[in-house]
Every structure is written in structure tokens, then in C-alpha cells.
Amino acid sequence: MIIGIAILCAGWWQENNYGSILTVKNVLPASLAAVWLGFWPALQQWGSVGLSFPGEVQDVEWWANGFTRWGVLLIIVLGGYSYLYRTRDGY
């Protein structure tokens, strides 16, 4: 989560440089993806069915399994950057 905030701060810091790739708008999907990655261990814990023991494979609810986590990550990254590509300014 701290990495996501750091990425967003780097974009904010570079916002005033004309022509810079690192702007808040351009790094927002990467920042949201880093925050989402930070939630993965918590989702594993919250979604566990029964008792959870470290080091053991645990059954989890559908919203905490790997397919859902990776799917949301792809939606954030691909959806965010495809939106940025479609709404970019013509240079």
C-alpha cells in the first residue's frame, strides 16, 4: 500500500514538468494496482473457510481466490491504461 502511495506521489511531484510521462493521471493505474496487491494477504485471511494456519493451503471464498485477485488486477491495469490511451491528448 505504501508503494502505491509512493508511485502516486512521484506522479504528483513530476506533474509540473511539461511532457513528463510521470503524471498523476499516467501513474494512477499502477498506483491502484500496487494498492490492490497490498490487499492480497488480507483477502487470503478474510476469505479463509475454517481455521487458517500459516504455511498450509487454505480453502477460500470465491472473492478471495487467485482467479478473482488476478482478474481484478488485470482489469485495473489494462482497463486503466486503455482508458488513458483512448483519452490521451494529441501531441
N, C-alpha and C positions, 0 to 999 in steps of 0.2 A: 504494500500500500504506500509505503514511503517512496518507493521507486516511481510509482505513478505520479505522486505529487512532485517529485523532483523533475520528472520529464515535463510536466505542465509548467513548472517554474522556469525551466530552461526555455521553453517556448515564449513565456511571458517576458523573460529577460531579453530575448532576441527580437521581440515584436517591433521595436523601433528601427531596426536595420532594414533598409529598403532592399527588397529582393531576397531576403533571407528565407531559407526553407524552414528553419525552426521558428514557427509562429505558434501561437496558442491554437489557432484553427487547424494547423497541419499536424500538431502532435497530440491533439485530443484523442483520436482513436488509439494511439499507442499508450497514452496515459490511462485511458479507461480499461484497456486490455491488461495493463500491469496491475491495476486495482482489482480487476476480476481474478487474475491469477493469485492475488493475495488472499482471496476468499476461498480458494480451493481446499485448504486444510480444514477450515471451519465448516464448509459444506460436507466434507467427509465425516466430521464429527457429528454435526447436527442431523445428518441424514442416515446415520447408522441405525440398523434394526437390531435391537437387543443390546447387550453389553459390548463395548468397544475396548479391545486390548491392543496396545501398540505392537506392531510387527506382525499382526495376523490379518489375513484377508477378511474384510468385513462386508456383509451384505448391506447395501444402502438403498434408500428410496430412489425412485426414477429421476428425481430432480437433482440428485447428488452423484449420479453415476458418471463415468468418464465420457460417454457419448454426449450427454447433455452439457457437461462442462466444456468440452472441446467445441461442440456446436455453437454455444453462446460465444465462445472466444472467436470463432470464425465469423460469426455474424457481426461482432463488434469491429473486428479488424477489416474484413472485406467490405462490409456494409459502410463503415465509416470512411474508408479511403475511396471507395467507389463514389460515395456522395461527394467527397471533396473533388474528385476528378471531374464529375459532371458539373459542379458549380464553380470551377476554377475561373479565374479572370484570364482573358485573352491577353497574352503579352505581346 
